[in-house]
Amino acid sequence: MRPRLALLLALGVLGLLGLCYIRGNDPEAGEAYFPRCIFREVTGLHCAGCGATRAAHALTNLEPGEAFRKNPLLMILLPFLVIGVVLESMAWVIGEGYRGPRVRLPGQLAWSLPVVIVAFWILRNIPGWPFELLAPR
């Protein structure tokens, strides 16, 4: 087996094991180990990723609405992230002979994505409606 394919399969198995752990352990119950958000611990504010583990738990339990309530930006970007990882992984494993689609972000999108993430980070910490809808609940 090619080393790149073996590494990719090993990472895939680790990812699936992680998803199984998240599915079986509710992060909100506090009974299992999940890392705490350092930004939230220090500032008391939500970071852009706050709620992502709880959203993953909801997704693995087939509750997309609940996952969206935990981290809406993640749920919007997740399909694009999955497609990108799959395409680039295929290109990496096949190597020079790969002729399939690749992920290429146009310049404006590459610059606007971090702006959107920082804007989401700021907006979800503004008290009051409608911004409180962006905070994990």
C-alpha beads as a LAMMPS data file, in Angstrom:
LAMMPS data file: protein, C-alpha beads

137 atoms
136 bonds

1 atom types
1 bond types

-500.0 500.0 xlo xhi
-500.0 500.0 ylo yhi
-500.0 500.0 zlo zhi

Masses

1 110.0

Atoms # bond

1 1 1 0.000 0.000 0.000
2 1 1 1.260 3.454 -0.800
3 1 1 2.451 5.395 2.261
4 1 1 0.233 8.392 1.521
5 1 1 -2.868 6.223 1.206
6 1 1 -2.001 4.380 4.417
7 1 1 -1.552 7.684 6.267
8 1 1 -4.839 9.007 4.906
9 1 1 -6.673 5.823 5.914
10 1 1 -5.146 5.989 9.412
11 1 1 -6.249 9.625 9.765
12 1 1 -9.722 8.668 8.516
13 1 1 -9.989 5.891 11.114
14 1 1 -8.871 8.301 13.865
15 1 1 -11.458 10.819 12.666
16 1 1 -14.210 8.199 12.745
17 1 1 -13.164 7.124 16.241
18 1 1 -13.328 10.768 17.319
19 1 1 -16.816 11.119 15.852
20 1 1 -17.906 7.937 17.664
21 1 1 -16.588 9.392 20.937
22 1 1 -18.429 12.668 20.331
23 1 1 -21.625 10.809 19.412
24 1 1 -21.590 8.759 22.603
25 1 1 -20.601 11.561 24.987
26 1 1 -22.663 14.704 25.311
27 1 1 -20.334 17.725 25.750
28 1 1 -23.034 19.576 27.696
29 1 1 -23.381 16.780 30.257
30 1 1 -19.820 17.346 31.485
31 1 1 -19.236 13.631 32.124
32 1 1 -16.623 13.069 29.378
33 1 1 -13.379 14.817 28.552
34 1 1 -13.639 17.667 26.073
35 1 1 -11.143 20.550 26.005
36 1 1 -12.491 23.848 27.284
37 1 1 -12.382 27.008 25.195
38 1 1 -9.496 29.053 26.581
39 1 1 -10.842 32.265 25.045
40 1 1 -14.198 31.709 26.791
41 1 1 -12.497 30.846 30.087
42 1 1 -10.375 34.015 30.039
43 1 1 -12.824 36.561 28.584
44 1 1 -16.281 35.106 29.187
45 1 1 -17.057 35.724 25.500
46 1 1 -17.823 33.234 22.731
47 1 1 -15.117 32.605 20.129
48 1 1 -15.996 31.787 16.514
49 1 1 -15.638 28.074 17.290
50 1 1 -17.652 27.985 20.521
51 1 1 -20.375 25.390 20.171
52 1 1 -18.540 23.394 17.477
53 1 1 -18.131 20.280 19.638
54 1 1 -21.770 20.441 20.701
55 1 1 -22.734 20.944 17.049
56 1 1 -20.689 17.869 16.095
57 1 1 -22.483 15.897 18.824
58 1 1 -25.857 17.019 17.461
59 1 1 -24.844 16.175 13.881
60 1 1 -23.641 12.694 14.804
61 1 1 -27.028 12.166 16.467
62 1 1 -28.786 13.367 13.275
63 1 1 -30.058 16.647 14.746
64 1 1 -29.029 19.281 12.156
65 1 1 -31.328 21.962 13.581
66 1 1 -29.746 21.623 17.009
67 1 1 -26.294 21.684 15.415
68 1 1 -27.180 24.924 13.616
69 1 1 -28.259 26.494 16.924
70 1 1 -24.882 25.633 18.454
71 1 1 -22.674 27.111 15.685
72 1 1 -24.456 28.418 12.566
73 1 1 -21.304 29.476 10.717
74 1 1 -19.758 26.033 11.094
75 1 1 -22.903 24.407 9.739
76 1 1 -22.899 26.717 6.714
77 1 1 -19.191 26.151 5.970
78 1 1 -19.056 22.422 6.816
79 1 1 -20.169 21.066 3.399
80 1 1 -17.542 23.184 1.640
81 1 1 -14.888 22.067 4.125
82 1 1 -15.734 18.374 3.653
83 1 1 -15.702 18.648 -0.148
84 1 1 -12.405 20.526 -0.048
85 1 1 -10.763 17.975 2.246
86 1 1 -11.937 15.069 0.082
87 1 1 -10.763 16.657 -3.185
88 1 1 -7.387 17.727 -1.842
89 1 1 -6.859 14.352 -0.136
90 1 1 -7.474 12.568 -3.434
91 1 1 -5.036 14.880 -5.189
92 1 1 -2.428 14.333 -2.464
93 1 1 -2.723 10.517 -2.537
94 1 1 -2.668 10.231 -6.350
95 1 1 0.084 12.812 -6.723
96 1 1 1.322 14.152 -10.048
97 1 1 -1.087 12.012 -12.089
98 1 1 -4.202 13.539 -10.521
99 1 1 -6.389 15.251 -13.116
100 1 1 -9.569 15.735 -11.108
101 1 1 -11.032 18.906 -9.597
102 1 1 -9.023 20.886 -7.068
103 1 1 -9.937 23.522 -4.498
104 1 1 -8.827 26.947 -5.617
105 1 1 -10.136 29.960 -3.748
106 1 1 -10.309 33.178 -5.746
107 1 1 -8.351 36.036 -4.154
108 1 1 -11.420 37.908 -2.920
109 1 1 -12.892 34.802 -1.286
110 1 1 -9.577 33.938 0.338
111 1 1 -9.520 37.391 1.945
112 1 1 -13.227 37.601 2.745
113 1 1 -13.447 34.272 4.581
114 1 1 -11.320 35.421 7.558
115 1 1 -13.308 38.678 7.605
116 1 1 -16.573 36.711 7.793
117 1 1 -15.208 34.552 10.619
118 1 1 -14.032 37.572 12.650
119 1 1 -17.352 39.375 11.998
120 1 1 -19.250 36.286 13.198
121 1 1 -16.987 36.189 16.267
122 1 1 -17.793 39.807 17.107
123 1 1 -21.505 39.704 16.276
124 1 1 -22.240 36.612 18.369
125 1 1 -21.032 38.485 21.464
126 1 1 -23.330 41.500 21.053
127 1 1 -26.165 41.229 23.586
128 1 1 -29.695 41.526 22.285
129 1 1 -31.751 40.292 19.404
130 1 1 -30.864 39.254 16.632
131 1 1 -27.209 38.826 17.582
132 1 1 -27.950 36.554 20.524
133 1 1 -29.213 34.017 17.959
134 1 1 -25.600 33.548 16.833
135 1 1 -24.381 32.522 20.304
136 1 1 -24.416 28.794 21.114
137 1 1 -27.685 27.857 22.787

Bonds

1 1 1 2
2 1 2 3
3 1 3 4
4 1 4 5
5 1 5 6
6 1 6 7
7 1 7 8
8 1 8 9
9 1 9 10
10 1 10 11
11 1 11 12
12 1 12 13
13 1 13 14
14 1 14 15
15 1 15 16
16 1 16 17
17 1 17 18
18 1 18 19
19 1 19 20
20 1 20 21
21 1 21 22
22 1 22 23
23 1 23 24
24 1 24 25
25 1 25 26
26 1 26 27
27 1 27 28
28 1 28 29
29 1 29 30
30 1 30 31
31 1 31 32
32 1 32 33
33 1 33 34
34 1 34 35
35 1 35 36
36 1 36 37
37 1 37 38
38 1 38 39
39 1 39 40
40 1 40 41
41 1 41 42
42 1 42 43
43 1 43 44
44 1 44 45
45 1 45 46
46 1 46 47
47 1 47 48
48 1 48 49
49 1 49 50
50 1 50 51
51 1 51 52
52 1 52 53
53 1 53 54
54 1 54 55
55 1 55 56
56 1 56 57
57 1 57 58
58 1 58 59
59 1 59 60
60 1 60 61
61 1 61 62
62 1 62 63
63 1 63 64
64 1 64 65
65 1 65 66
66 1 66 67
67 1 67 68
68 1 68 69
69 1 69 70
70 1 70 71
71 1 71 72
72 1 72 73
73 1 73 74
74 1 74 75
75 1 75 76
76 1 76 77
77 1 77 78
78 1 78 79
79 1 79 80
80 1 80 81
81 1 81 82
82 1 82 83
83 1 83 84
84 1 84 85
85 1 85 86
86 1 86 87
87 1 87 88
88 1 88 89
89 1 89 90
90 1 90 91
91 1 91 92
92 1 92 93
93 1 93 94
94 1 94 95
95 1 95 96
96 1 96 97
97 1 97 98
98 1 98 99
99 1 99 100
100 1 100 101
101 1 101 102
102 1 102 103
103 1 103 104
104 1 104 105
105 1 105 106
106 1 106 107
107 1 107 108
108 1 108 109
109 1 109 110
110 1 110 111
111 1 111 112
112 1 112 113
113 1 113 114
114 1 114 115
115 1 115 116
116 1 116 117
117 1 117 118
118 1 118 119
119 1 119 120
120 1 120 121
121 1 121 122
122 1 122 123
123 1 123 124
124 1 124 125
125 1 125 126
126 1 126 127
127 1 127 128
128 1 128 129
129 1 129 130
130 1 130 131
131 1 131 132
132 1 132 133
133 1 133 134
134 1 134 135
135 1 135 136
136 1 136 137
